[in-house]
Each structure stands twice: as structure tokens, then as C-alpha cells.
């Protein structure tokens, strides 16, 4: 059978519509690094974009940093830089990390851009002039020391319903009640510790109830939202939509509202408009793209947003309502993904499972993670788990042991015995046809975001290919005189099957796909290229395509992700003391000193000597990307040196002359950079690391008790 005969008898014409599609990912906040939890959504989106392009569609992929808000303003102040400098540095880091995982944006922009300023103002004015904006006074809590109104996340106090202490200004984690921050008992500012005061201010509101009927119909549109999301939104409709507060008072890092001096757009107003701004910036560089063709009211293109499930409310209610009110098209679909756990637990710095993208890339191949995430992802919003043992086994078994193994078993025979040329005819046309036909279902699985189903189908094909080679045993045939043509046929079929698998895996493994293109001397691994069976085709010498995941490298990544300074004997005692103090303050009936159940007594707590310290100097540590060397005045005859793992959160110069808290009686710890005499205290969460500081009036050397 000739090459042309096979192609003509089995190929089908390209019947793809060449749809025009614009895709966005949620905008990462510009106050911290990208970590593996973030990457779930971006890798999912990138795989979908690549799969749709491979199937013949015109897909544009844009994103950018979400760069506004009080948190960024405060972060910049803490780092001793301007907000503009802060967001520019973070954007460079974000773009570096995304590129490291082969997330291929056509445009990566920022919400702090002129395009976004103009679009946000235009959309606001259109809604205002249509009667969808109202203005009325509100009473808010105000920090008299910081001189700013406090968002709920910057206020803590006692729950007005159950009395639980240390609750944020919007809801209680103990009893689940929601409330206004002004209802908290004994509130305090988490920024300064000051008792906030109530102040009145005029605020601007987007009247979401105006769009209730539109949104109920829109959210139930076919394929627009996942079923679980639509059902959740139904609960919100039942409880009634309310006006949305879209303004914030100065000082605030963001865009000023037109005709409203010292009033700024709340970050969630201009954040989704950033999708439009990023695409508009791309249009200014690519004249084949027209903004109105994608965002005009009568647009026939498709628009999809990939987001985390925690921001569904903003994207599926406020965002389409704002667009509708301003006369723009609304999204074709909004796809939400779940969160990431590691080894079935929330990501943790102490366990080393809060893994930054940068740290992962220092130890492991990014395509390992792309493949593992793909094997877990579906069209649901369920959380996925990164089990590090399973991660190692799956990558080694599937990619190395099954897929790459096919090529390595066959390529050597072709190169050494047949001058690098595949057989001129196919000896297994039906087997090859089965692999070709499988592309339709696999392509559909990709489009439906059922990546785990696609992986199962691909690995089933890989098993068939390996079974074929095991049955034919080309290594044994090569030892039998006169069986050269059989060896040639078997190995040529094996490499054709391998090529089919790489067509299907190319959206997940773009770098390996490029290596395979070079090895097999191919112009493309697009979906329709699978119809062309490689006959009498010259290949290059095989080079290793992927190494096995080594456990020691996974362990090294986890170790590198742990808190740099967390001495085992002291940290648990301090933590237990804090729990004891909290328990004593909330339950007066319990004895103050007890040693039951791991709780320490007051005598144990008093063994930990904590003092106020002034940071005389701070500098980076050569050879470490986490440590700062701090010179502290703790009220002693001589300053002490402490190494602290806060480099990623603070610029050294921003810490000089700042007061902090140091554990003064901690045994000195010898490190390869020098001796660390103490430990400064900091709090940590998913948003970063926050150095603890005393209120104004405290002096270096003061005892903390």
C-alpha cells in the first residue's frame, strides 16, 4: 500500500469551523509570588487554548496582573517603594514564573494601565447615565493612626453573635454568622492595633437588582456556567440581590471615579475590565485584531473566562451586569476550577507544601506538573490533590515508562539498521486507523475540559502500542537472519503510534512535543497531522526526551519550601502559649495553669523571653534567596545578629529603624552564613509573611509579656 493510498483512503477533510475565541485567566493579585495553587487554573487554561488551536481554531489568550487596592498600597509602604514600583517588580516575577511553566499568553498586561483607566471610566459613566449608579452615605470604621477607612479584612474583634474573639469584620469563623464590621465588639485595626472610630462617607453603588431578571436568564444559559455554579447562584437570587458598593475613599491605590474627587473604584470594578484592557493593548500591536469584533454588542466571537471558584460571584453577577449596562457583549462561558491540596491537606509552609512556582522550577521539570494536573482536571469545580508520591509514580509510569519508552525501544533499530528511514508501507493499517480515529473523542474531551478523560484514553492507546511491541519483540527478531523487513515494519509502526500519542499530548507537553517534532522531522503535531502516516520517512537520531522524577529532588523541593527558620524545640512552645492565652481569655472558668492535652502553663510561657528590638540594619545574604541578616538593638550592651527568612516579603532598606519582636533567650543557631542569635516573630498566610511590630511608644529592650 503506498503512502498516498493510505492517506487518501483514511483521511477526513478539515471540517473545523475555525472559530474565533478569546480566552482569559483570572488576574493574579500583584502583592505576592505565584504558587502551585495558582497554577492549577493557568495550566488548565493553557492546555485548553493549545488544544483548541491544534484543532484549527483561532484562539487569543490574554491575562495580566490585578494591581490595585489597599493591600498593594500597604505592601509597597512596608517595602519602602511606590505602589508603581511594587507592581512592576511583581509583574516581572509573575511573567517569569508563567513562562517557566509554558503558560503562553498572547498578552500579559496590568490593570494599572491607561487602557484600563479609560474603559473603567467609560463603563462606569454608561451605567451611571443609564440610572444604574446611586450615591448614599455609609458609616465605616476608620483607623485614626493610619488615616484610612478599614476594609473588613483589616478589622478584628469579638463576634456580635457568639462573642468569639479575634474575628474579622465580615463573618465569624466560629459560629458562621455574617455581620457588618461596625457590629463587632471591641474592634481593633490589624494594621496599627488602634481602636477604630466610626466615620460617615458618601459611597457609590452599582444597583445590581436592576439586572435581576437579566442575570437569572443569563446564568441559566446553555453551557454558560457549570451546573453547580448555576445552582449556587440560584440561592443568591432567592435571598435577593443587593446594591454593590463600588467606591473606596482616599488614600487608595486605584483609579479615581469620574466626577467624584477622592473617590476611587473598588478593585473589583476595574479588575475584570482588565481583560478588555489587556486585549485592547494587544489590538494596538496586532492590526489583524479588532476590539469591537470581540467585545461589541453584536460580536459573533466566543469569550471564555477561566477562574477559581472563590471569585465566581464577581464574574457571574457583577461582571455581566456591568457589561450589559454599558452596552457590551457578555461572556460565552465562565469556567471555575477548584483549589489545590497537597497530600490531602491545605498547602502549608511548615510542612513545605506551600510551594512557589520559582521553587518548583529550581528542582523539577514543569511538564511533570502540567501532566499531573491534567490527569486530575475535569469540568467540575472539585478541588484536586497533589499527592507527591502519586505524582512521582504517575509521571514515571505514564510518560517515561509508557510513552517515551515506545520511541526509545524502536528508534535505535531504525537509525542503526535502516539508515534512519521508516518502512515504505504500513504493516498494521487497522491499528494505525484505531489510533487516528481515537483523536475525535480525545479532542472532544479537551474541548469539554475533561482532561482526565483525555489522559485515560491516551494512556489506553499507549498500553496498546507497548503491547504490540512486546508481542512482536523486534529485539528478538533482529537476531534472526532474514527478519530485517519485519523488524523495520514493527519499529516503523511503533514510531507512528508514538507520533499519534504525541499529537494528543502536545497541548499538555509543548516542550517535549517540540523535541519530538525535531526527532521525527515533522512540520507540525496539529490535530489533523495525525491523518498522515509516516511512510518512507527520514527521522533524526533519538535523544532522551524525559528523565524520571527522582524522589530526592521532590524531597529537596519540599525542604526548600519550608520556613527557613523554625527551630523545633521553641516554635511549638510559643504556639502553644498563644493558644493557652487565647483559651484563658475566652474561658475564665478554666484554670490558668494546666499541662493536660499539650497545653502549657504560665510558668512554661514565662520561660520564653520576648523583647522589643529595633532593626539597626538589614541586608541580603549571599547564597540565600530567603534570608535577611538583621542587626538588632534589643536593649543589650551589644547589638545581636539574627537571620530571618523574610527576604521575599521585605526590602532590606524598608526595615531599618523599624521595631519588631525577638525571642531573646533562644539558643544560638549556627548556620552556614553565620551565627543567628534569636528569632524575630512574624505571621504567615497565603498572602505572604508579615513581621510583628509593637504599638508606638514601645522601646528597644522592653519585655513582652
Buried (B, 14 or more C-beta within 10 A) or exposed (E): EEBEEBEEEBBEEEEEEEBBBBBBBBBBBBBBBBBBBBBBBBBBBBBBBBBBBBBBBBBBBBBBBBBBBBBBBBBBBBBBBEBEEBBBBBBEBBBEBBBBBBBEBBBBBBBBBEBBBBBBBBBBBBBBEEEBBEEEEBEBBBBEBBEBBBBBBBBBBBBBBEEBBBBBBBBBEBEEBEBBBBBBEEBBBBBBBBBBEEEEBEBBBBBBBBBBEBBEEBBEEEEBBBEBBBEBBEEBEEEEBEBBBBBBBBEBBBBBBEEBEEBBBBBBBBBBBBBBBBBBBBBEEEEEBEBEBBBBEEBEBBBBBBBBBEBBBBBBBBBBBBBBBBEBBBBBBBBBBBBBBBBEEBBBBEBBBBBBBBBBBBBBBBBBBBBBBBBBBBBBBBBBBBBBEBBBEBBBEBBBBBBBBBBBBBBBBBBEBBEBBBBBBBBBBEBBBBBBEBBEEBBEBBBBBBBBBBBEBBBEBBEBBBEBBEEBEBEEBBEEEEBBEBBBBBBBBBBBBBBBBBBBBBBBBBBBBEBBBEBBEBEEBBBBBBBBBBBEBEBEEBEEBBEBBEEEBBEBBBEBBBBBBEEEEBBEBBEBBEEBEEEBEBEEEEEEBBEEEEBBBEEBBEEBBBBBBBBBBBEEBEEBBBBBBBBBBBBBEEBBBBBBBBBBBBBBEBBBEBBBBBBBEBEEBEBEBEEBBBBBBBEBEEEBBBBBBBEEEBEBBBEBE
